[in-house]
Amino acid sequence: METVYLVGVDVGSTTVKTVVLDEPSHTVLYREYKRHFSKVKEAVLEQLLAVFGKFDGTFKVSLTGSAGLGLSNRAGLGFVQEVFAASLAVKDLYPDTDCAIELGGEDAKILFLTGGVEQRMNGSCAGGTGAFIDQMATLLKVEPSELDALAKKAKTKYPIASRCGVFAKSDIQPLLNQGAAREDVALSIFQAVVDQTVAGLAQGRRIKGNVLFLGGPLHFFESLQRVFVETLALAPGQAVFPELATCFMAYGSALYAKDQPTAAGASIIQRIENAPYSDEILCGPQLFKDEAEYRAFVSAHARADVARREIAAYAGNAYLGVDAGSTTTKLTLIDGDGALLYSYYTDNCGKPLDETAAQLAHLYGLLGDRVRIAGAAVTGYGEELIKAGLRLDHGVVETVAHFKAASAFCPEVDFIMDIGGQDIKCFKIKNGAIDNIMLNEACSSGCGSFIQTFANAMGYDIAAFSKLGLFAEHPVELGSRCTVFMNSSVKQAQKEGATVADISAGLSASVIKNAIYKVIRAASPEDLGENVVVQGGTFYNDAVLRAFEMELGRSVIRPVISGLMGAYGAALYAKEKSTGVSRILTAAELKDFSYKSKFTHCNGCTANCSLTVLNFGEGRRLISGNRCERGQGKTREEILPDLYEFKYDLLLSSVLDQPEKPRLTVGLPLALGFYEQLPFWHAVFYHLNIQTVLSAESNRAFYVKGQHTIPSDTVCYPAKLAHAHILDLLDKGVDVIFYPSQTYNLDEGESDNHYNCPVVAYYPETLAANIEPLNKDNFVYPYLDLNRRSNVIHRIRDSFPALRLTKKEVGAAVDAGYAAYGLYLKRVRDKGAALIEFARKAGKKIAVIAGRPDHIDPEINHGIQKLVASLGMVAVSEDAVSHLASPPPLEVLNQWTYHARLYRAAQYVTTQDDMALIQLVSFGCGIDAVTSDETRRILEAGGKLYTQLKIDEINNLGAVKIRLRSLIAAL
Amino acid sequence: MKKKRETPKTELPYIEFTAEMKRDYTILIPDMLPDHFKILVEIFKAEGYKMAHLTNDSRAVVDEGLKSVHNDTCYPALLVIGQFLEALKSGRYDVDKTALMITQTGGGCRASNYIHLLRKALKKDFPNVPVISLSFTGIERHSGFTMNLRLILNLIFGMLYGDLLMTLKNQCKPYEVNPGQTDRVLDEMAGILSKMAAERRGFFRTGKNYKRILDAFSAIPVKAGEKPRVGIVGEIYVKYSPLANNRLEEFLIAEGCEPVVPGLLDFILYCLVNMINDGKIYDFSDKTTRFAGFGYWVMYRQQKKMNRFIRKKSRFMPGHDFEELRAEADKLIHQGVKMGEGWLIPAEMGELIKTGTNNIVTAQPFGCLPNHIVAKGVNRRIKEAYPEANIVAVDYDPSSTRVNQENRIKLMIANIAAAAAERPAERG
């Protein structure tokens, strides 16, 4: 009789794994693990051919994995869902396992095998996978394997947002630019992956017992293994890293194959070969019909160029502009007429300062004694670093630099779009000044580096890759959302058989659509303006430029120096501001240039910001990482006051009074609605002779403690923090935790309704259902409406039946509550008025930072108000001015109390010359998807700029700072 | 309490749908419940409205939506608005003689803003196209569009029939011997009911009509055996609309399952109960709570009657009994959670499991706010109460791929087979 072999093939998003088993004994006879570079069918065929050549007999085959589904359908082969395959394998090989974690290329899975069997996969918005690690390695300019070696040498960890690659990038890039050690960053990346698994994947279930770790990343990265074991506090022996980790699902698939029909190798091969490609992909228009059309396009754009001069033949003054971008460094040197003498564009390899210093030294060599640098300016993410390190004369905000450069090409320019490696910047120009700035949010950044990463992953360099797309016949229609989504759309197109050329063209078009419809939020291309200048490295890509013109329906100006515009603008700025002499380091000084970096913490306040101190010698140093100016050594008096800090202190101080001999202790979580209602509830309980215990102030480490109880990883950060506050109150041993559910907030009159947002209204339900120790005795969350006094009295009495509270005493307590709440609001308004007056006397501008009450939590606002103060503005909150105006007619339903304040504040700001409004938006706040467009409309109708800052657990304020400085430059 | 404002004063005025317009305007309605809308559209036509039920579902629908609606707005708004704009731009309709109709529920969810987002999206290209708000409470006024008692009653019964057709279809189609027969029977029945509504003859004779429908579906030849039942709950639009959920019912049938989709009337009853509950929870009574109490009583009785009829006169399984749903809700969540689909989602999940449908897909738009609480948030509680629950939450969104969604649903389906395989072993 012929031998029958079980063959399991796991076709993942990046790799193909094959396992061959002996049927009765389950002995692994053969295994293979290989990247498929999106050539799924070919890779599967190759591996199966190898198997069938090696073993003599017949086979039972089963496929598994995200990319295996389509193939198995079309080839008529057996298929098993991959998580299910994993559970088959676990039960067969490690029956004692309590929990198995599998990290794959794009998917992450967790299996709880004991205490209620459950399996979960990552949601559609989730990092923490192999692709995330690859992306981060690219950012550090290392191979993924080297990342592990780096992490082993790490000394410290930084908090890095783990939810998605885009977020993590915006945390990591500034760290690198500030000179953080790559070793430490590498380790922090692994920690982010672990955090994501604990928070995003386990979704409220604790990972404990015998844990099995599966999948490529967990097999290859020892540091990741170590961080997992440490974070989950697993005892030796509890963490199992099977030797078969990479092929585990293929093993499970082979087990599943038992029930499949037996077939000869040749017939299986034939079925796969004959499997049709699916026709489900959508196609967009072709970019260029033929070579001739392309040539005409190229020559038309070649006309937008600057004057150039041979540097070797030039003598006299020159002006230097540096653009220290997030991933690249650009240098330009111009003469007195703006003609380009020299330019340089390089990848900064995560070391912008070293790169610029080296380039400057090289430049000095070219200048000799003939040319003298008479002014130097720097722009970009690394502005402060380069300015301090190399002693440049000026720092200039990116938007201003770009505007300067664009005006040199097109004096009538009214719209500039810059797509760089990491970000998209667009601004409108009105009356010769920047009028409206739009930057990509963390979630919609389909920028240049995305195409690049993709090109590299497919084995092409960016230039060759984009060329391929120019003549693609059927450009794939991809989404226009964040890169993570685009990633999976691309994978799907590949699985369906789209060519590399089609994908390249499709990516170019989607970057453009993302920019126009998501970042700019244009309803139609005509909204963009008459004279459009496009720039940034990404526009070197002719496919992207063409896609933009096609979407716009007309041609735009792309300067030949498109990627150098920031540096060119900085040089123009330096020329304008030149005093004839520059302080820039001389050639001689540059020879001895070196610096030391030191990490420390600021002790100016309880925030304890991590500081990076760079010392350049001669007393020159740069401190970064600080939120406020105390880190720079300024005293409290020298710093501008802000209302946020006042409100926070006032709120916390409202619980200082406590009854002497309380009959009960009630825990109140310092979360969500309590950031405004705390004075109310404290007063009520105080008057009932009940002690209130407040949970601790939030911080990042505190948040992590509650992470394992969060069921939905896409809810806003303020809600996520609530979990830690409840756990803290449980630790404090209060008699009962009180957290009322409130569909309705207080009716402040000037709106159509007065709801709370769904999350604020009902979050107690989520807490009660997901925090294990909570029960109906220690957690009370009555439904009540603060607008109805008798209802509140009624519910309070119901909430504490044992106390037998009388209607009368509760009535008096509730009245005291209303009074305390009213007083709190009044003091906020009074202080706000005082600060506005102070600002006006001091000649300072006023920033109304409009958010929600919970935005006063320093862990939520990340000290944005201090940043505002350091930029010379006095910050007040929305509730300091909202009572001064009525809401304007709105295009939307005005039905949430807190958001109604936002509209009124915006309306008020339009009547004040010295005020600007900055809207704080918590990431994932669906309500703000409605309010932000409306707020923008109100402000723009009143001739004001709209600035929105999206905040999340990320606490790096780099992008926020650019936005604020641009705002100030435009005021 | 403040008096309800007739026209909210902080809103911009809107284009009214006038009585003159009623004569020659075509009203477009979005695609949501294909089975129900077949009948409901005819009811409106009988009242003298020209109606067109949109079924356009090309990629252009999503693209139009993406252009006109904020990135982070929920998927249903994006699709509904995209579908309208695509239709208006297509040239298929005379835009000077076209109006749009959209439902407006009111409530703390951002869904109450769909109509406003739609008007915003229309502002540039179609500023004169009126948008009619369809709601039982009459949030807006349109002189050409009025809800009279007859219309309301017709709609209620239309929904009942729609629920019946949908329920029976799902119990026949997975088992039909002749492919396509169930759909043909459904179309035939919908046609008969529509005719009754149009001619105002016999539409309310429910006993006779139920019997006719039940007989027609019972006559469909079916294969023996039982397939695993999979319930679909979630955000109202994504739950029902094939455009939004990538034809989830069809997918489940193709995967060898029997879909169980709770009826539309349950959602209407849920809305009414919320008004009643508001009075109870917040200690007040007014016109709204009393009106809701009466409406609830009328409709619940009809539902009960229909369910009893199905149970007695056929082999089919009726939909949920709403009072049982409420009782189930009380075990899992407070009935005060009333934004979005609120407590209805946990209640339906619990009730499905109790009636033998352990496998559930919760379908929601990506980032849906209430679902953080009522879907993902209560999963743990449901698991505690019903360890046999096999639930998968699927997010829908313009860019999340079908492969991704189907892979997750397949996992849930694989677990059904595993659970079935383990059961006899446990007993032995």
Interface residues (C-beta under 8 A of the other chain):
Chain A: S66 L69 G70 V80 Q81 E82 V83 F84 S87 G116 E118 Q119 M121 G123 S124 C125 Q203 G204 R205 L282 E441 C443 S444 E477 G479 S480 R481 F485 M486 S488 S489 K491 Q492 K495 K513 Y517 K518 R521 A523 S524 P711 S712 T714 V715 A719 S741 T743 Y744 D747 G749 E750 S751 D752 N753 Y755 N756 C757 P758 V759 A761 Y762 Y763 E765 T766 A769 N770 Y783 L784 D785 N787 R788 S790 N791 H794 P887 P888 P889 L890 E891 V892 L893 N894 Q895 W896 Y903 G924 C925 G926 I927 D928 A929 V930 S932 D933
Chain B: M1 K2 R5 P8 T10 E11 L12 R59 L66 K67 S68 H70 N71 D72 T73 C74 G106 G107 G108 C109 R110 S112 N113 H116 L117 R119 K120 A121 K123 K124 I281 Y282 D283 F284 I333 H334 G336 V337 K338 M339 G340 F366 G367 C368 L369 P370 N371 H372 I373 V374 K376 G377 V378 N379 R380 R381 K383 P387 D395 D397 P398 S399 S400 T401 R402 V403 N404 E406 N407 R408 K410 L411 I413 A414 N415 A418
